[in-house]
């Protein structure tokens, strides 16, 4: 077996200890490559000294030479006096730090400095205590606070994608690519920009420039929903560049038919369908945030159909639906809806006629009896009636 390395670090909580004096230590569950799991205890001052030494060992990755190259996470310095409140409030920061630390390039995350710091010490197995003083008080991290990226029970495995063409970055937050580069996807955003890492570099990359290694089709890409995936509101105007795109202005209300991973969604405005940047859309009734507003200031990601010199490793390309198919099926759906509404309205009218109250219906008139003959009147009627007819 090779050298030992850490698969995952999870913050469990902290302890309040009273010997030799009152202080606080954090509890970490460390999962190793041999599938063993150990609990270690570290003071925050120790963690911060470890962090400073790590930055000195990797000055480029710590941003000391160029801030843009920093990939080692930040960690605030300890306060002059660390009480229970500051110890508790710092748990979220430490959990994120450990998650980022394990996911750094192997030359950092698996270096001896990291491995040795989280190895089990004698004090971890047998902490120094005094029976005359109170036992340590344990404060576990609430389960609800673990429902994030740090709540992982096994090794963190990032998806690997391949660049299908060269990409030149247009801002410092992006990352340039060469055709054939293998990148690990850290975050997939539905706006079409994915946060990736390539060796020691990290940055945003258009999803259209990436393809999975196992096949050309994306499993996350759902089938079109011509009923419309609820209403969206246009937050930023866009003028169509390609024939199959739509030109809309801010405030327009549309329906989303198909959400695509490259950030270009198929939408419907009235009876017209076309592509539109998803980063310029927002669900109706959803509150706008500063983060979303900042994202919209960036340009829309390029579409796959506009990429030149594409070199895929798959024999067949991604399964794509033509714009004509979108329009035809969308129009067919609208027509069917109109027919259904018309039929239901006609059925309602028929039901109303059948259930009409009997009081409103015209009653049948009785038949007029035939006039009695003269002989019948003379035989059956009184003398006064005879005189009237004679």
Backbone torsions as a table, in degrees:
resi	resn	phi	psi	omega
1	UNK	NA	145.3	-178.4
2	UNK	-75.5	-167.4	-179.8
3	UNK	-65.7	149.4	-179.9
4	UNK	-71.7	143.1	174.5
5	UNK	-147.6	164.4	-174.9
6	UNK	-94.5	130.5	176.4
7	UNK	-87.4	-38.3	-173.3
8	UNK	-159.3	145.3	175.0
9	UNK	-127.9	125.8	-179.4
10	UNK	-123.1	129.0	177.1
11	UNK	-80.0	122.8	-178.6
12	UNK	-93.0	-29.2	-177.2
13	UNK	153.2	-150.0	179.1
14	UNK	-146.7	162.4	177.2
15	UNK	-118.3	143.1	173.0
16	UNK	-103.6	113.0	-176.1
17	UNK	-108.9	156.1	-174.2
18	UNK	-122.3	6.1	-178.7
19	UNK	-134.4	134.4	0.6
20	UNK	-74.0	-16.0	173.2
21	UNK	-148.8	169.8	-176.8
22	UNK	-67.8	128.4	178.2
23	UNK	-158.8	173.9	-175.8
24	UNK	-125.2	141.8	175.3
25	UNK	-132.2	145.7	178.4
26	UNK	-92.5	145.8	178.8
27	UNK	-105.0	126.9	179.7
28	UNK	-121.8	135.4	170.4
29	UNK	-96.5	114.3	-175.8
30	UNK	-105.8	122.8	179.3
31	UNK	-105.6	124.6	-174.6
32	UNK	-101.0	169.4	-177.4
33	UNK	-68.0	-18.4	177.4
34	UNK	-89.2	14.2	177.6
35	UNK	72.5	7.7	175.1
36	UNK	-81.0	154.2	179.9
37	UNK	-130.4	127.9	-177.6
38	UNK	-129.3	145.7	175.5
39	UNK	-102.8	126.9	179.3
40	UNK	-124.3	156.7	-177.8
41	UNK	-122.6	129.5	-179.3
42	UNK	-138.6	138.8	171.8
43	UNK	-75.6	155.6	-179.3
44	UNK	-68.3	-33.0	177.4
45	UNK	-61.3	-38.1	176.2
46	UNK	-63.6	-44.0	-178.7
47	UNK	-62.7	-40.2	-178.3
48	UNK	-68.8	-38.7	177.0
49	UNK	-64.9	-38.6	174.6
50	UNK	-60.8	-41.7	-179.4
51	UNK	-63.9	-43.5	179.8
52	UNK	-63.7	-41.2	178.7
53	UNK	-65.5	-36.4	178.6
54	UNK	-64.7	-39.5	178.3
55	UNK	-64.8	-37.7	179.2
56	UNK	-68.5	-33.2	179.7
57	UNK	-71.2	-30.7	-177.9
58	UNK	-128.3	75.7	-175.4
59	UNK	-65.4	-32.1	-179.9
60	UNK	-69.6	-49.2	-177.8
61	UNK	-69.7	-18.5	178.3
62	UNK	-89.2	-4.9	177.6
63	UNK	82.9	11.9	-179.9
64	UNK	-68.5	-31.2	179.8
65	UNK	-89.0	-46.9	178.3
66	UNK	-142.0	121.6	-175.9
67	UNK	-59.6	-32.7	-177.2
68	UNK	-65.9	-20.9	-178.1
69	UNK	-89.9	2.3	-176.3
70	UNK	-70.4	128.2	173.3
71	UNK	-126.7	-15.9	175.6
72	UNK	-71.9	129.0	-175.6
73	UNK	-66.7	159.9	178.1
74	UNK	-82.3	154.8	176.1
75	UNK	-147.1	122.1	-177.8
76	UNK	-68.4	149.8	-179.9
77	UNK	-72.0	152.4	177.9
78	UNK	-66.0	150.8	179.3
79	UNK	-80.3	166.5	-179.9
80	UNK	-59.7	-40.0	175.4
81	UNK	-133.1	116.1	-179.9
82	UNK	-95.4	107.4	177.3
83	UNK	-97.1	-169.8	-176.8
84	UNK	-68.7	-35.8	-178.9
85	UNK	-64.7	-47.0	179.8
86	UNK	-65.9	-35.5	177.2
87	UNK	-62.9	-42.1	-179.5
88	UNK	-69.8	-43.4	-177.5
89	UNK	-67.5	-22.6	-175.8
90	UNK	-83.3	-6.0	-174.4
91	UNK	-62.0	-42.5	179.9
92	UNK	-61.3	-41.9	179.0
93	UNK	-63.6	-42.2	-179.7
94	UNK	-67.0	-38.4	179.1
95	UNK	-62.6	-44.2	177.9
96	UNK	-65.5	-37.5	179.4
97	UNK	-62.4	-45.2	-179.5
98	UNK	-65.0	-39.4	178.2
99	UNK	-61.9	-46.1	-179.6
100	UNK	-67.8	-36.2	-177.9
101	UNK	-61.9	-46.8	-178.2
102	UNK	-66.4	-26.6	-177.3
103	UNK	-93.3	6.5	174.5
104	UNK	-71.3	164.2	176.2
105	UNK	-52.4	149.9	-173.2
106	UNK	-57.6	-30.5	-178.7
107	UNK	-65.3	-20.2	176.8
108	UNK	-100.2	-53.4	-174.0
109	UNK	-67.0	-23.1	-178.1
110	UNK	-112.5	14.4	179.6
111	UNK	-74.0	162.0	-176.6
112	UNK	-62.5	-31.1	-179.3
113	UNK	-61.7	-42.5	179.2
114	UNK	-73.1	-47.0	-177.7
115	UNK	-60.2	-46.0	-177.2
116	UNK	-67.7	-34.3	-177.8
117	UNK	-65.7	-35.8	-176.4
118	UNK	-98.1	6.9	174.1
119	UNK	-70.0	152.4	-179.5
120	UNK	-69.1	130.4	177.0
121	UNK	-102.3	169.8	177.5
122	UNK	-62.2	-38.7	-179.1
123	UNK	-68.4	-25.5	177.9
124	UNK	-68.2	-35.7	-179.5
125	UNK	-83.6	-36.1	-177.9
126	UNK	-134.6	78.9	-179.2
127	UNK	-63.7	144.3	-179.6
128	UNK	-71.0	122.7	-179.7
129	UNK	-134.1	168.4	176.5
130	UNK	-132.3	120.1	-175.4
131	UNK	-63.6	-17.4	-178.9
132	UNK	-80.4	-13.6	-176.3
133	UNK	-111.7	158.3	-178.9
134	UNK	-56.0	149.2	176.7
135	UNK	-72.8	156.4	-179.9
136	UNK	-59.8	145.2	175.8
137	UNK	-99.2	130.2	-175.9
138	UNK	-102.7	132.5	177.4
139	UNK	-124.0	103.0	-178.4
140	UNK	-81.7	147.9	178.2
141	UNK	-68.0	129.3	-179.9
142	UNK	-57.4	145.7	-178.3
143	UNK	-63.6	-35.0	-177.9
144	UNK	-62.4	-32.3	-177.9
145	UNK	-76.5	-8.4	179.7
146	UNK	-92.9	-1.1	-178.3
147	UNK	-81.7	59.7	178.1
148	UNK	-145.3	-158.5	-176.0
149	UNK	-64.2	-21.2	-177.5
150	UNK	-84.3	-9.5	-178.7
151	UNK	-85.7	74.6	-176.8
152	UNK	-127.7	130.2	-175.8
153	UNK	-92.9	-13.8	-178.3
154	UNK	-130.6	-169.6	179.7
155	UNK	-66.2	145.7	179.8
156	UNK	-83.6	116.8	-178.8
157	UNK	-117.3	115.3	179.4
158	UNK	-87.2	146.1	177.7
159	UNK	-73.8	137.1	179.5
160	UNK	-103.0	130.3	178.4
161	UNK	-123.5	162.3	-178.6
162	UNK	-117.8	137.7	177.5
163	UNK	-77.0	129.9	-177.5
164	UNK	-92.1	-8.9	-179.6
165	UNK	-162.8	166.6	176.7
166	UNK	-70.6	141.9	176.5
167	UNK	-134.3	125.9	176.9
168	UNK	-97.9	125.4	-177.9
169	UNK	-71.9	149.4	-178.8
170	UNK	-112.5	-0.5	176.8
171	UNK	-151.9	166.4	-176.5
172	UNK	-69.5	-21.8	-179.3
173	UNK	-81.8	-9.3	-179.4
174	UNK	-94.8	172.8	-180.0
175	UNK	-131.6	131.1	179.3
176	UNK	-75.8	150.5	-179.1
177	UNK	-132.0	152.9	170.1
178	UNK	-116.6	146.5	179.9
179	UNK	-55.5	128.7	-179.3
180	UNK	97.9	-10.7	178.1
181	UNK	-62.0	139.3	177.7
182	UNK	-104.0	117.0	-176.5
183	UNK	-118.1	151.1	173.8
184	UNK	-98.6	127.6	-178.1
185	UNK	-87.9	116.2	179.3
186	UNK	-85.9	-40.2	-177.5
187	UNK	-144.9	133.1	175.2
188	UNK	-106.1	117.2	177.7
189	UNK	-103.7	140.8	-177.6
190	UNK	-71.3	-6.2	176.5
191	UNK	-81.5	1.0	176.2
192	UNK	95.8	-2.8	176.0
193	UNK	-106.5	124.4	-179.8
194	UNK	-111.4	138.4	178.6
195	UNK	-89.7	119.3	-172.8
196	UNK	-126.3	162.9	173.5
197	UNK	-129.8	140.0	179.2
198	UNK	-134.2	104.8	-174.8
199	UNK	57.2	-113.5	-178.1
200	UNK	-97.5	3.8	-177.8
201	UNK	-102.4	147.8	175.0
202	UNK	-140.1	147.0	178.4
203	UNK	172.6	175.8	-179.4
204	UNK	-85.4	138.5	-177.5
205	UNK	-133.6	139.9	175.5
206	UNK	-64.7	130.9	-179.2
207	UNK	-62.5	-25.6	-179.0
208	UNK	-64.2	-22.2	-178.5
209	UNK	-88.1	1.9	-175.3
210	UNK	-119.2	147.0	175.9
211	UNK	-135.5	143.9	177.8
212	UNK	-71.2	157.1	-177.0
213	UNK	-80.3	-26.3	-173.9
214	UNK	-85.8	-13.2	179.8
215	UNK	172.2	162.1	-176.4
216	UNK	-76.2	-20.4	-176.5
217	UNK	-90.1	139.9	178.2
218	UNK	-91.3	129.2	-179.8
219	UNK	-71.7	-24.3	-178.4
220	UNK	-78.5	-13.1	-175.4
221	UNK	-80.8	112.1	-176.0
222	UNK	-84.5	167.5	177.0
223	UNK	-73.4	155.0	179.0
224	UNK	-61.1	146.7	177.3
225	UNK	-120.4	95.9	-173.7
226	UNK	-74.1	-7.7	173.8
227	UNK	-75.4	-13.5	-179.7
228	UNK	88.0	125.9	-179.7
229	UNK	-87.6	72.2	-176.4
230	UNK	54.0	172.5	-173.3
231	UNK	-84.5	143.8	174.0
232	UNK	-123.5	155.0	179.1
233	UNK	-116.7	135.1	178.7
234	UNK	-73.1	121.7	-179.8
235	UNK	-97.6	-14.7	179.5
236	UNK	-149.1	132.3	-179.0
237	UNK	-68.5	152.5	178.8
238	UNK	-148.8	135.4	177.5
239	UNK	-102.0	126.4	-176.6
240	UNK	-58.8	137.5	176.2
241	UNK	-105.4	-41.5	178.0
242	UNK	-97.5	160.8	-177.2
243	UNK	-64.6	-30.6	-176.5
244	UNK	-91.5	12.0	177.2
245	UNK	-100.3	163.9	179.9
246	UNK	-111.5	146.2	173.6
247	UNK	-102.3	118.5	-179.1
248	UNK	-132.6	159.4	178.6
249	UNK	-114.9	161.3	-177.5
250	UNK	-59.3	133.6	179.8
251	UNK	100.7	-13.5	179.0
252	UNK	-65.8	144.4	176.2
253	UNK	-104.7	131.2	-176.2
254	UNK	-135.5	173.5	174.2
255	UNK	-119.0	138.9	179.0
256	UNK	-93.2	123.2	-179.8
257	UNK	-93.9	-42.4	-173.7
258	UNK	-145.2	121.2	176.3
259	UNK	-93.4	118.1	-179.5
260	UNK	-106.8	149.5	-173.2
261	UNK	-69.8	-20.9	-177.8
262	UNK	-81.7	5.2	176.3
263	UNK	87.8	4.7	176.8
264	UNK	-113.1	108.6	-176.0
265	UNK	-97.0	148.8	174.4
266	UNK	-88.2	121.1	-175.6
267	UNK	-123.8	166.2	178.4
268	UNK	-128.5	126.1	174.5
269	UNK	-115.9	110.3	-171.7
270	UNK	60.8	-110.8	179.0
271	UNK	-114.5	12.6	-179.2
272	UNK	-105.0	133.4	178.5
273	UNK	-116.4	156.8	178.2
274	UNK	175.3	176.3	-179.9
275	UNK	-86.0	146.6	177.6
276	UNK	-151.5	143.1	-179.5
277	UNK	-63.7	125.7	-177.6
278	UNK	-67.7	-25.2	-178.3
279	UNK	-69.2	-13.2	178.2
280	UNK	-98.0	7.9	-178.0
281	UNK	-115.0	154.4	177.4
282	UNK	-148.5	140.5	-179.8
283	UNK	-59.1	140.9	178.6
284	UNK	-62.3	129.0	-179.8
285	UNK	89.4	-7.8	-179.6
286	UNK	-80.5	142.4	-177.4
287	UNK	-77.3	135.5	178.3
288	UNK	-79.6	138.5	179.7
289	UNK	-118.2	163.4	-179.8
290	UNK	-66.7	-32.1	179.6
291	UNK	-65.5	-44.8	179.6
292	UNK	-64.9	-40.0	179.1
293	UNK	-63.3	-37.9	179.1
294	UNK	-67.8	-38.3	178.9
295	UNK	-63.7	-35.3	-177.2
296	UNK	-70.5	-17.6	177.1
297	UNK	-73.0	-16.8	176.4
298	UNK	-80.2	160.5	178.0
299	UNK	-75.7	156.6	177.8
300	UNK	-67.8	144.6	179.3
301	UNK	-67.0	153.2	178.7
302	UNK	-68.0	150.6	176.2
303	UNK	-87.1	151.8	-178.0
304	UNK	-62.2	-34.0	-178.0
305	UNK	-66.9	-16.4	-179.1
306	UNK	-96.3	-3.7	-177.4
307	UNK	-80.7	130.8	179.4
308	UNK	-97.1	158.0	176.2
309	UNK	55.2	45.0	179.2
310	UNK	-72.9	130.9	178.7
311	UNK	-126.4	101.4	-179.1
312	UNK	-98.7	152.7	177.8
313	UNK	-91.1	-3.8	-179.0
314	UNK	-99.9	142.4	-178.6
315	UNK	-66.9	-38.2	179.0
316	UNK	-106.9	143.0	179.0
317	UNK	-78.0	175.4	178.0
318	UNK	-63.9	142.7	178.2
319	UNK	-69.6	116.2	-177.2
320	UNK	-120.5	145.6	177.5
321	UNK	-100.3	131.6	-179.2
322	UNK	-72.7	154.7	179.0
323	UNK	-63.2	-32.8	177.8
324	UNK	-63.2	-37.4	177.5
325	UNK	-65.9	-42.7	176.7
326	UNK	-57.7	-48.2	-176.5
327	UNK	-65.6	-43.5	-177.7
328	UNK	-64.6	-47.3	-179.1
329	UNK	-68.5	-33.9	178.2
330	UNK	-68.1	-43.0	178.4
331	UNK	-64.3	-40.0	178.4
332	UNK	-63.4	-40.2	178.9
333	UNK	-64.1	-44.5	-179.8
334	UNK	-62.0	-43.1	179.5
335	UNK	-63.1	-42.4	178.1
336	UNK	-62.5	-38.2	178.2
337	UNK	-64.4	-40.3	178.7
338	UNK	-65.1	-41.2	178.8
339	UNK	-63.1	-43.1	179.7
340	UNK	-62.9	-40.6	178.0
341	UNK	-65.4	-39.7	178.9
342	UNK	-65.2	-43.8	179.7
343	UNK	-64.8	-41.3	-179.8
344	UNK	-66.0	-33.5	178.3
345	UNK	-69.1	-41.0	178.3
346	UNK	-64.3	-41.5	178.9
347	UNK	-63.5	-37.1	179.0
348	UNK	-64.4	-38.9	178.9
349	UNK	-65.0	-41.0	179.7
350	UNK	-63.9	-41.4	-179.9
351	UNK	-64.0	-39.5	179.5
352	UNK	-63.1	-41.1	-179.9
353	UNK	-65.7	-39.3	-178.9
354	UNK	-69.6	-32.7	-176.9
355	UNK	-94.7	16.6	-178.5
356	UNK	-65.6	134.7	-178.0
357	UNK	-59.9	150.1	-176.9
358	UNK	-71.1	-23.6	-179.1
359	UNK	-66.4	-29.8	-178.2
360	UNK	-81.8	-14.6	-178.2
361	UNK	-80.4	142.0	177.8
362	UNK	-66.9	132.0	-178.4
363	UNK	-81.2	148.3	-179.9
364	UNK	-69.8	133.6	-179.9
365	UNK	-81.8	140.0	178.5
366	UNK	-68.3	150.3	-179.5
367	UNK	-72.4	140.0	179.6
368	UNK	-76.7	123.0	-177.7
369	UNK	-69.6	153.0	179.6
370	UNK	-68.7	149.6	-180.0
371	UNK	-68.1	132.5	179.6
372	UNK	-68.0	148.5	-179.3
373	UNK	-73.6	165.6	-177.9
374	UNK	-64.0	-41.8	179.7
375	UNK	-63.3	-39.2	-179.5
376	UNK	-65.4	-37.8	179.8
377	UNK	-67.2	-42.5	-177.9
378	UNK	-65.0	-33.9	-178.0
379	UNK	-78.9	-35.0	-169.9
380	UNK	-109.3	-22.6	-173.6
381	UNK	-93.8	169.1	-179.5
382	UNK	-79.8	176.5	-177.9
383	UNK	-67.2	-34.9	179.8
384	UNK	-63.2	-35.6	179.7
385	UNK	-73.4	-37.6	177.6
386	UNK	-56.1	-46.9	-174.8
387	UNK	-59.9	-31.9	-177.1
388	UNK	-72.4	-28.0	-177.6
389	UNK	-98.3	-17.2	-178.3
390	UNK	-83.4	NA	NA
